[in-house]
Amino acid sequence: MREKYPVDFLCRLMDVNRSGYYKWRQRKGTLNRYEQNRIVLTELLRTAHEKHPSHGYHRLALDVSSETGWVFSHNLAHKCCKAAGIRSKARKRRYQRPGEEHVLFANEVKGRWNATQPLQLVVSDMTMFKVGNTYWEWTILLDTFNNEILAHSVTSQTGNNKPYYHCLDELKKRMNKREEQTSQVVLHTDQGAVYSSRAFCQAHLDYNILRSMSRGGTPTDNPIIEALNGWMKEELYLDFDLAHTEDVPALLKVYVQYFNNNRPAAALGYKSPVQYRTERGFL
């Protein structure tokens, strides 16, 4: 059209600056700075995804930002991941109907997960995973104030109750160390056989611990540790290659150190549990 009509006339007709038109012609077919940065960001997100396949775009964006210092929105990270087909490989969970209250220990929490200091509301659970031909039972004790793993123990002997008591002993040691601990510690669990046993109850009889239990078959009554159990297993298999390790206890020890000190959590403002705790003045 510019061969039939003067360029100046066409620019005035389309309300386009003439110098801008010639600049557009000069850079036509080349990517601008924003498009180039988007390509680089996508590759960085892809690299982070290969390292941590369980991470969603929020965590991937935080990984890239921490490593490179780039400042960009999570919305941009989502667009880049969507265009590149980058998705978390973690499985989704299904809803289950609630069960009945325990006959001895009621649910004292009832959705009030609002701990204001460490060792105020502690939860425990056992999760199972398979490595090779062996099934392992991993018992965890978690502080809901900052989602820090206070204690953990693993065994390959099905039905072994020693990990439960090990975690309980660690809780009692922490209570003894905290001289300023005057409030009652709420210990919330499911209705597992060990947690419901008389021996387990007598093991903390002399401590200021209030027992609380989820309704039967209702993991949503203990959502923090139930959700983290799923995420931790996904990370262990996808990011730490749990399926091919020759030393499960050693790998879990390394993972717990990573979880407490380096793993950013969205619920904590993308801080690690230890960082969140120390920044609020609790040693």
VEXLO-883968 format. One record per residue: residue number from 0; chain; x, y, z of N, C-alpha, C in turn. Coordinates in steps of 0.2 Angstrom, whole numbers, plus 5000, padded with zeros to 4 digits. Example, Ala and Ser with C-alpha at 12.3 -4.5 7.8 and 13.67 -1.06 7.14 Angstrom:
BEGIN
{0 "A" {5066 4972 5039} {5062 4978 5039} {5066 4984 5039}}
{1 "A" {5064 4989 5035} {5068 4995 5036} {5064 5000 5039}}
// end
This chain:
BEGIN
{0 "A" {5004 4994 5000} {5000 5000 5000} {5004 5006 5000}}
{1 "A" {5010 5006 5003} {5015 5012 5003} {5017 5013 4996}}
{2 "A" {5017 5009 4992} {5019 5010 4985} {5014 5014 4981}}
{3 "A" {5008 5014 4983} {5002 5017 4980} {5001 5024 4983}}
{4 "A" {5002 5024 4990} {5001 5030 4994} {5007 5032 4998}}
{5 "A" {5008 5039 4999} {5014 5041 5002} {5014 5038 5010}}
{6 "A" {5019 5037 5012} {5020 5034 5019} {5017 5039 5024}}
{7 "A" {5019 5046 5023} {5016 5051 5028} {5009 5051 5028}}
{8 "A" {5006 5050 5022} {4998 5050 5022} {4995 5044 5026}}
{9 "A" {4998 5038 5025} {4996 5032 5028} {4997 5033 5036}}
{10 "A" {5003 5036 5038} {5004 5036 5045} {4999 5041 5048}}
{11 "A" {4997 5047 5045} {4992 5051 5047} {4985 5048 5047}}
{12 "A" {4984 5044 5042} {4977 5041 5042} {4976 5035 5048}}
{13 "A" {4982 5032 5049} {4982 5027 5055} {4984 5030 5061}}
{14 "A" {4985 5036 5062} {4987 5040 5068} {4993 5036 5071}}
{15 "A" {4998 5035 5067} {5004 5032 5069} {5010 5037 5067}}
{16 "A" {5015 5038 5072} {5020 5042 5071} {5025 5039 5066}}
{17 "A" {5027 5044 5061} {5031 5041 5055} {5038 5038 5058}}
{18 "A" {5041 5041 5062} {5047 5039 5065} {5046 5032 5068}}
{19 "A" {5040 5031 5072} {5039 5025 5075} {5038 5020 5070}}
{20 "A" {5035 5021 5064} {5034 5016 5059} {5040 5014 5056}}
{21 "A" {5045 5018 5055} {5052 5016 5052} {5056 5012 5058}}
{22 "A" {5055 5014 5064} {5058 5010 5069} {5055 5003 5069}}
{23 "A" {5048 5002 5069} {5045 4996 5068} {5047 4992 5062}}
{24 "A" {5048 4995 5057} {5051 4991 5051} {5058 4989 5052}}
{25 "A" {5062 4992 5056} {5069 4991 5057} {5069 4984 5062}}
{26 "A" {5065 4984 5067} {5065 4979 5071} {5060 4973 5070}}
{27 "A" {5057 4974 5064} {5052 4969 5062} {5055 4962 5062}}
{28 "A" {5052 4957 5065} {5055 4950 5065} {5059 4948 5070}}
{29 "A" {5061 4953 5074} {5066 4952 5080} {5062 4953 5087}}
{30 "A" {5064 4949 5092} {5060 4949 5098} {5063 4955 5102}}
{31 "A" {5058 4958 5106} {5059 4964 5110} {5062 4961 5117}}
{32 "A" {5064 4966 5121} {5067 4964 5127} {5062 4960 5132}}
{33 "A" {5056 4962 5132} {5051 4958 5136} {5050 4951 5133}}
{34 "A" {5050 4950 5127} {5049 4943 5124} {5055 4939 5125}}
{35 "A" {5061 4942 5125} {5068 4939 5126} {5068 4936 5133}}
{36 "A" {5066 4941 5138} {5066 4939 5145} {5061 4934 5146}}
{37 "A" {5056 4934 5143} {5051 4928 5144} {5053 4922 5142}}
{38 "A" {5057 4921 5137} {5060 4915 5134} {5065 4913 5139}}
{39 "A" {5069 4917 5142} {5074 4915 5147} {5071 4913 5153}}
{40 "A" {5066 4916 5155} {5062 4914 5161} {5059 4907 5161}}
{41 "A" {5056 4906 5155} {5053 4900 5154} {5058 4894 5154}}
{42 "A" {5064 4895 5152} {5070 4890 5152} {5072 4889 5159}}
{43 "A" {5072 4895 5163} {5074 4894 5170} {5069 4890 5174}}
{44 "A" {5062 4892 5172} {5057 4888 5176} {5057 4880 5174}}
{45 "A" {5059 4879 5168} {5059 4872 5165} {5065 4868 5169}}
{46 "A" {5071 4872 5170} {5076 4869 5173} {5075 4868 5181}}
{47 "A" {5071 4872 5184} {5069 4872 5191} {5064 4866 5191}}
{48 "A" {5060 4865 5186} {5055 4860 5186} {5058 4853 5186}}
{49 "A" {5063 4852 5182} {5067 4846 5181} {5071 4844 5188}}
{50 "A" {5073 4849 5191} {5076 4848 5198} {5071 4846 5203}}
{51 "A" {5065 4850 5203} {5059 4848 5208} {5053 4847 5204}}
{52 "A" {5052 4841 5202} {5046 4840 5198} {5039 4841 5202}}
{53 "A" {5040 4841 5208} {5034 4841 5213} {5031 4848 5213}}
{54 "A" {5035 4853 5212} {5034 4860 5213} {5029 4863 5208}}
{55 "A" {5024 4867 5211} {5020 4871 5206} {5023 4877 5204}}
{56 "A" {5019 4881 5200} {5022 4887 5198} {5024 4892 5203}}
{57 "A" {5021 4892 5209} {5022 4897 5214} {5029 4895 5217}}
{58 "A" {5030 4889 5218} {5037 4887 5221} {5042 4887 5216}}
{59 "A" {5041 4886 5209} {5046 4887 5204} {5048 4894 5203}}
{60 "A" {5043 4898 5204} {5045 4905 5203} {5049 4908 5209}}
{61 "A" {5048 4905 5215} {5052 4907 5221} {5059 4904 5220}}
{62 "A" {5060 4898 5217} {5066 4895 5216} {5070 4899 5211}}
{63 "A" {5067 4901 5206} {5071 4905 5201} {5073 4912 5203}}
{64 "A" {5068 4915 5207} {5069 4922 5210} {5075 4921 5215}}
{65 "A" {5075 4916 5219} {5080 4915 5224} {5087 4914 5221}}
{66 "A" {5087 4910 5216} {5094 4909 5212} {5096 4914 5208}}
{67 "A" {5092 4918 5205} {5094 4923 5200} {5094 4930 5202}}
{68 "A" {5089 4931 5207} {5088 4938 5209} {5083 4942 5205}}
{69 "A" {5080 4938 5200} {5075 4942 5196} {5069 4943 5200}}
{70 "A" {5066 4949 5198} {5059 4951 5201} {5054 4950 5196}}
{71 "A" {5049 4946 5197} {5044 4945 5192} {5038 4942 5196}}
{72 "A" {5032 4943 5193} {5026 4941 5196} {5024 4933 5195}}
{73 "A" {5021 4931 5200} {5019 4924 5200} {5014 4923 5194}}
{74 "A" {5010 4928 5192} {5006 4927 5186} {5010 4926 5180}}
{75 "A" {5015 4930 5179} {5020 4929 5173} {5023 4922 5173}}
{76 "A" {5025 4919 5179} {5027 4913 5180} {5022 4908 5178}}
{77 "A" {5016 4909 5180} {5010 4904 5178} {5009 4904 5170}}
{78 "A" {5010 4910 5167} {5009 4910 5160} {5014 4907 5156}}
{79 "A" {5020 4908 5159} {5026 4904 5155} {5026 4897 5156}}
{80 "A" {5024 4894 5162} {5023 4887 5163} {5017 4884 5159}}
{81 "A" {5012 4888 5159} {5006 4886 5155} {5008 4885 5147}}
{82 "A" {5011 4890 5145} {5013 4890 5138} {5018 4884 5136}}
{83 "A" {5023 4883 5141} {5028 4878 5140} {5026 4871 5142}}
{84 "A" {5019 4870 5145} {5017 4864 5147} {5020 4861 5154}}
{85 "A" {5023 4866 5158} {5026 4864 5164} {5021 4863 5170}}
{86 "A" {5020 4857 5172} {5015 4856 5177} {5018 4852 5183}}
{87 "A" {5016 4853 5189} {5018 4849 5195} {5016 4841 5194}}
{88 "A" {5020 4837 5195} {5018 4830 5195} {5015 4827 5201}}
{89 "A" {5014 4831 5206} {5011 4829 5212} {5004 4827 5211}}
{90 "A" {5002 4821 5214} {4995 4819 5213} {4990 4823 5217}}
{91 "A" {4984 4823 5215} {4978 4827 5219} {4975 4822 5223}}
{92 "A" {4972 4825 5229} {4969 4821 5234} {4961 4821 5233}}
{93 "A" {4957 4816 5235} {4950 4816 5235} {4947 4818 5242}}
{94 "A" {4941 4820 5242} {4937 4822 5248} {4935 4815 5251}}
{95 "A" {4935 4815 5258} {4932 4809 5261} {4927 4812 5267}}
{96 "A" {4922 4808 5268} {4917 4810 5273} {4920 4809 5280}}
{97 "A" {4917 4813 5284} {4920 4813 5291} {4917 4807 5295}}
{98 "A" {4921 4804 5300} {4919 4799 5304} {4917 4801 5311}}
{99 "A" {4917 4796 5316} {4915 4797 5323} {4921 4799 5327}}
{100 "A" {4919 4803 5333} {4923 4805 5338} {4926 4799 5341}}
{101 "A" {4932 4800 5344} {4935 4795 5348} {4931 4794 5355}}
{102 "A" {4931 4789 5358} {4927 4788 5364} {4931 4791 5370}}
{103 "A" {4938 4792 5370} {4941 4794 5375} {4944 4801 5374}}
{104 "A" {4946 4803 5368} {4949 4809 5366} {4945 4813 5361}}
{105 "A" {4942 4818 5363} {4938 4822 5358} {4943 4826 5353}}
{106 "A" {4940 4829 5348} {4944 4834 5344} {4944 4840 5347}}
{107 "A" {4949 4842 5351} {4950 4848 5354} {4951 4854 5350}}
{108 "A" {4954 4853 5344} {4956 4858 5339} {4950 4861 5335}}
{109 "A" {4946 4856 5332} {4940 4858 5328} {4942 4864 5323}}
{110 "A" {4947 4863 5320} {4948 4868 5314} {4952 4874 5317}}
{111 "A" {4954 4875 5323} {4957 4881 5326} {4964 4880 5325}}
{112 "A" {4967 4881 5320} {4974 4880 5319} {4978 4887 5319}}
{113 "A" {4978 4890 5325} {4980 4897 5326} {4985 4897 5331}}
{114 "A" {4990 4893 5331} {4995 4893 5336} {4999 4899 5336}}
{115 "A" {5000 4902 5342} {5004 4909 5342} {5011 4908 5344}}
{116 "A" {5013 4902 5346} {5020 4901 5349} {5022 4894 5348}}
{117 "A" {5028 4892 5348} {5030 4885 5347} {5028 4881 5353}}
{118 "A" {5027 4874 5351} {5025 4869 5356} {5018 4871 5359}}
{119 "A" {5014 4874 5355} {5007 4876 5358} {5002 4871 5355}}
{120 "A" {5003 4869 5349} {4998 4864 5345} {5003 4860 5341}}
{121 "A" {5004 4854 5343} {5008 4849 5340} {5004 4843 5337}}
{122 "A" {5006 4841 5331} {5002 4835 5328} {5007 4830 5326}}
{123 "A" {5004 4824 5326} {5008 4818 5324} {5005 4813 5320}}
{124 "A" {5008 4810 5315} {5005 4805 5311} {5010 4800 5308}}
{125 "A" {5008 4795 5306} {5012 4790 5303} {5010 4789 5295}}
{126 "A" {5015 4789 5291} {5014 4788 5284} {5018 4782 5281}}
{127 "A" {5016 4779 5276} {5020 4773 5274} {5022 4774 5267}}
{128 "A" {5028 4771 5265} {5030 4772 5258} {5034 4766 5256}}
{129 "A" {5035 4764 5250} {5038 4758 5248} {5045 4760 5244}}
{130 "A" {5050 4757 5246} {5057 4757 5243} {5059 4750 5241}}
{131 "A" {5059 4749 5234} {5061 4742 5232} {5055 4738 5234}}
{132 "A" {5057 4732 5238} {5052 4728 5240} {5050 4728 5247}}
{133 "A" {5052 4734 5250} {5052 4735 5257} {5047 4741 5259}}
{134 "A" {5042 4740 5263} {5038 4745 5266} {5041 4748 5272}}
{135 "A" {5041 4755 5272} {5043 4759 5278} {5038 4763 5281}}
{136 "A" {5038 4763 5288} {5033 4767 5291} {5037 4773 5294}}
{137 "A" {5035 4779 5293} {5038 4785 5295} {5033 4789 5299}}
{138 "A" {5036 4790 5306} {5032 4794 5310} {5035 4801 5311}}
{139 "A" {5030 4806 5311} {5032 4813 5311} {5029 4816 5317}}
{140 "A" {5032 4821 5320} {5030 4825 5325} {5031 4832 5322}}
{141 "A" {5025 4836 5322} {5025 4843 5318} {5023 4848 5323}}
{142 "A" {5026 4854 5323} {5024 4860 5326} {5020 4864 5322}}
{143 "A" {5013 4865 5323} {5009 4869 5318} {5010 4876 5318}}
{144 "A" {5014 4879 5323} {5016 4886 5323} {5020 4888 5317}}
{145 "A" {5024 4884 5315} {5028 4885 5309} {5030 4879 5305}}
{146 "A" {5026 4874 5306} {5026 4868 5302} {5033 4865 5302}}
{147 "A" {5036 4865 5308} {5043 4862 5308} {5042 4855 5311}}
{148 "A" {5046 4851 5308} {5047 4844 5310} {5051 4844 5316}}
{149 "A" {5048 4842 5322} {5051 4842 5329} {5055 4835 5330}}
{150 "A" {5052 4830 5327} {5055 4823 5328} {5052 4819 5322}}
{151 "A" {5056 4814 5321} {5054 4809 5316} {5058 4802 5317}}
{152 "A" {5055 4797 5315} {5058 4790 5316} {5055 4786 5311}}
{153 "A" {5059 4781 5308} {5057 4777 5302} {5059 4770 5304}}
{154 "A" {5055 4765 5302} {5056 4758 5303} {5053 4754 5297}}
{155 "A" {5057 4748 5296} {5054 4744 5291} {5051 4738 5294}}
{156 "A" {5050 4738 5300} {5046 4733 5304} {5039 4735 5304}}
{157 "A" {5034 4732 5301} {5027 4734 5301} {5024 4733 5308}}
{158 "A" {5021 4738 5310} {5018 4738 5317} {5022 4739 5322}}
{159 "A" {5029 4741 5321} {5033 4743 5326} {5031 4750 5330}}
{160 "A" {5030 4750 5336} {5028 4756 5339} {5033 4760 5342}}
{161 "A" {5040 4758 5341} {5045 4762 5344} {5046 4769 5341}}
{162 "A" {5044 4770 5334} {5045 4777 5332} {5040 4782 5335}}
{163 "A" {5034 4779 5337} {5029 4784 5340} {5032 4786 5347}}
{164 "A" {5035 4782 5351} {5037 4783 5357} {5044 4788 5357}}
{165 "A" {5048 4787 5351} {5053 4791 5350} {5051 4798 5349}}
{166 "A" {5046 4799 5345} {5044 4806 5344} {5041 4809 5350}}
{167 "A" {5037 4805 5354} {5035 4807 5360} {5040 4809 5365}}
{168 "A" {5045 4805 5366} {5051 4807 5370} {5054 4814 5368}}
{169 "A" {5055 4815 5361} {5058 4821 5359} {5053 4827 5361}}
{170 "A" {5047 4826 5360} {5042 4831 5362} {5043 4833 5370}}
{171 "A" {5044 4828 5374} {5045 4829 5381} {5052 4832 5383}}
{172 "A" {5057 4831 5379} {5063 4834 5380} {5063 4841 5378}}
{173 "A" {5059 4843 5372} {5058 4850 5370} {5054 4854 5376}}
{174 "A" {5049 4851 5379} {5045 4854 5384} {5050 4855 5390}}
{175 "A" {5054 4851 5392} {5059 4852 5397} {5064 4857 5396}}
{176 "A" {5066 4858 5390} {5071 4863 5388} {5068 4870 5388}}
{177 "A" {5061 4871 5387} {5058 4877 5386} {5055 4879 5393}}
{178 "A" {5059 4883 5397} {5057 4884 5404} {5051 4889 5404}}
{179 "A" {5051 4893 5399} {5045 4898 5399} {5039 4895 5397}}
{180 "A" {5039 4888 5395} {5033 4885 5393} {5028 4883 5398}}
{181 "A" {5023 4887 5399} {5018 4887 5404} {5011 4884 5402}}
{182 "A" {5010 4886 5396} {5003 4884 5393} {5003 4876 5391}}
{183 "A" {4998 4873 5391} {4997 4866 5390} {4998 4865 5382}}
{184 "A" {5002 4859 5381} {5003 4857 5374} {4998 4853 5372}}
{185 "A" {4994 4855 5366} {4989 4851 5363} {4993 4846 5358}}
{186 "A" {4992 4839 5359} {4995 4834 5355} {4989 4831 5351}}
{187 "A" {4988 4833 5344} {4983 4831 5340} {4985 4825 5336}}
{188 "A" {4982 4819 5335} {4983 4814 5331} {4977 4811 5328}}
{189 "A" {4978 4805 5324} {4972 4802 5322} {4971 4796 5327}}
{190 "A" {4966 4792 5326} {4964 4786 5331} {4968 4780 5329}}
{191 "A" {4974 4780 5328} {4978 4775 5327} {4979 4770 5333}}
{192 "A" {4981 4764 5332} {4981 4759 5338} {4986 4761 5343}}
{193 "A" {4992 4764 5341} {4997 4766 5346} {4995 4772 5350}}
{194 "A" {4992 4777 5346} {4990 4784 5349} {4984 4782 5354}}
{195 "A" {4980 4777 5353} {4974 4776 5357} {4976 4771 5363}}
{196 "A" {4982 4768 5363} {4984 4763 5368} {4985 4767 5375}}
{197 "A" {4984 4762 5380} {4985 4765 5387} {4992 4766 5388}}
{198 "A" {4996 4762 5385} {5004 4763 5386} {5006 4770 5384}}
{199 "A" {5003 4772 5378} {5005 4778 5375} {5003 4784 5380}}
{200 "A" {4997 4783 5382} {4994 4788 5386} {4998 4789 5393}}
{201 "A" {5000 4783 5396} {5004 4783 5402} {5011 4786 5401}}
{202 "A" {5013 4786 5395} {5020 4788 5394} {5021 4796 5394}}
{203 "A" {5015 4799 5394} {5016 4807 5395} {5011 4809 5400}}
{204 "A" {5010 4805 5405} {5005 4806 5410} {5007 4812 5415}}
{205 "A" {5014 4812 5416} {5017 4817 5420} {5018 4824 5417}}
{206 "A" {5016 4825 5411} {5018 4831 5407} {5011 4834 5405}}
{207 "A" {5012 4841 5404} {5006 4845 5403} {5004 4845 5396}}
{208 "A" {5001 4839 5394} {4999 4838 5387} {4992 4836 5387}}
{209 "A" {4988 4840 5383} {4981 4838 5382} {4980 4834 5375}}
{210 "A" {4978 4828 5375} {4977 4824 5370} {4970 4826 5366}}
{211 "A" {4971 4826 5359} {4966 4828 5354} {4966 4823 5349}}
{212 "A" {4960 4821 5346} {4960 4816 5341} {4955 4818 5335}}
{213 "A" {4957 4816 5329} {4953 4817 5323} {4947 4812 5324}}
{214 "A" {4942 4814 5320} {4936 4809 5319} {4939 4803 5315}}
{215 "A" {4936 4797 5316} {4938 4791 5313} {4938 4792 5305}}
{216 "A" {4943 4790 5302} {4944 4790 5295} {4943 4797 5292}}
{217 "A" {4945 4802 5296} {4944 4809 5293} {4950 4813 5293}}
{218 "A" {4954 4813 5288} {4961 4816 5288} {4960 4824 5288}}
{219 "A" {4954 4826 5286} {4953 4833 5286} {4953 4836 5293}}
{220 "A" {4952 4832 5298} {4953 4835 5305} {4960 4836 5307}}
{221 "A" {4965 4833 5303} {4972 4835 5304} {4975 4837 5298}}
{222 "A" {4972 4842 5295} {4974 4844 5288} {4981 4846 5287}}
{223 "A" {4985 4849 5292} {4991 4852 5291} {4996 4846 5289}}
{224 "A" {4996 4841 5294} {5001 4836 5293} {4999 4831 5288}}
{225 "A" {4992 4830 5287} {4990 4825 5281} {4992 4828 5274}}
{226 "A" {4991 4835 5274} {4993 4838 5267} {5001 4837 5266}}
{227 "A" {5004 4839 5272} {5012 4839 5271} {5014 4832 5270}}
{228 "A" {5011 4827 5273} {5013 4820 5271} {5013 4818 5264}}
{229 "A" {5008 4820 5261} {5007 4819 5253} {5012 4823 5250}}
{230 "A" {5013 4830 5251} {5019 4833 5248} {5026 4831 5249}}
{231 "A" {5027 4829 5255} {5034 4826 5257} {5035 4820 5253}}
{232 "A" {5030 4815 5253} {5032 4809 5249} {5033 4811 5242}}
{233 "A" {5029 4815 5239} {5030 4817 5232} {5037 4820 5231}}
{234 "A" {5039 4824 5235} {5046 4827 5235} {5051 4822 5236}}
{235 "A" {5050 4818 5240} {5055 4812 5242} {5056 4808 5236}}
{236 "A" {5050 4806 5232} {5051 4802 5226} {5053 4806 5220}}
{237 "A" {5051 4812 5219} {5052 4815 5213} {5058 4819 5213}}
{238 "A" {5060 4822 5219} {5066 4827 5220} {5072 4824 5223}}
{239 "A" {5071 4819 5228} {5076 4816 5231} {5077 4809 5229}}
{240 "A" {5074 4806 5224} {5075 4799 5222} {5074 4794 5227}}
{241 "A" {5069 4794 5231} {5068 4790 5237} {5068 4782 5234}}
{242 "A" {5065 4781 5228} {5064 4775 5226} {5070 4771 5225}}
{243 "A" {5076 4774 5224} {5082 4771 5222} {5088 4772 5227}}
{244 "A" {5086 4774 5233} {5091 4775 5239} {5092 4769 5242}}
{245 "A" {5099 4768 5244} {5101 4762 5248} {5100 4763 5255}}
{246 "A" {5099 4769 5258} {5099 4771 5265} {5093 4775 5266}}
{247 "A" {5088 4773 5268} {5082 4776 5269} {5082 4781 5275}}
{248 "A" {5084 4779 5281} {5085 4783 5286} {5089 4789 5285}}
{249 "A" {5095 4788 5282} {5100 4794 5280} {5097 4799 5276}}
{250 "A" {5093 4796 5270} {5090 4801 5266} {5084 4805 5269}}
{251 "A" {5080 4802 5274} {5075 4805 5277} {5078 4811 5282}}
{252 "A" {5084 4809 5285} {5087 4814 5289} {5090 4820 5285}}
{253 "A" {5092 4819 5279} {5094 4824 5275} {5088 4829 5273}}
{254 "A" {5083 4825 5271} {5076 4828 5269} {5074 4833 5275}}
{255 "A" {5074 4830 5281} {5071 4834 5286} {5075 4840 5287}}
{256 "A" {5082 4840 5287} {5086 4846 5287} {5084 4851 5282}}
{257 "A" {5083 4848 5276} {5081 4853 5270} {5074 4856 5272}}
{258 "A" {5069 4852 5274} {5062 4854 5275} {5062 4859 5281}}
{259 "A" {5066 4859 5286} {5066 4863 5291} {5070 4870 5290}}
{260 "A" {5075 4869 5286} {5080 4875 5285} {5079 4878 5279}}
{261 "A" {5077 4875 5273} {5078 4877 5267} {5072 4877 5263}}
{262 "A" {5067 4873 5264} {5061 4873 5260} {5056 4878 5262}}
{263 "A" {5055 4883 5257} {5050 4888 5258} {5043 4886 5258}}
{264 "A" {5039 4888 5262} {5032 4886 5263} {5027 4892 5261}}
{265 "A" {5022 4891 5257} {5018 4897 5255} {5014 4899 5262}}
{266 "A" {5012 4895 5266} {5008 4897 5272} {5013 4901 5277}}
{267 "A" {5019 4901 5276} {5024 4905 5280} {5027 4911 5277}}
{268 "A" {5023 4913 5271} {5026 4918 5267} {5032 4917 5264}}
{269 "A" {5032 4910 5261} {5038 4908 5258} {5045 4908 5262}}
{270 "A" {5044 4907 5268} {5050 4906 5272} {5050 4899 5275}}
{271 "A" {5056 4897 5277} {5057 4890 5279} {5054 4890 5286}}
{272 "A" {5053 4884 5289} {5050 4884 5296} {5055 4887 5301}}
{273 "A" {5061 4886 5301} {5066 4889 5306} {5067 4896 5305}}
{274 "A" {5067 4899 5298} {5067 4906 5297} {5061 4909 5300}}
{275 "A" {5055 4906 5299} {5049 4909 5301} {5049 4910 5309}}
{276 "A" {5052 4904 5312} {5052 4904 5320} {5057 4909 5322}}
{277 "A" {5063 4910 5320} {5068 4914 5322} {5066 4921 5321}}
{278 "A" {5063 4923 5315} {5061 4930 5314} {5056 4932 5319}}
{279 "A" {5053 4928 5322} {5048 4930 5327} {5050 4929 5334}}
{280 "A" {5057 4929 5335} {5060 4929 5341} {5060 4923 5345}}
{281 "A" {5058 4917 5342} {5059 4911 5346} {5065 4907 5344}}
{282 "A" {5069 4905 5349} {5075 4902 5347} {5074 4894 5347}}
// end
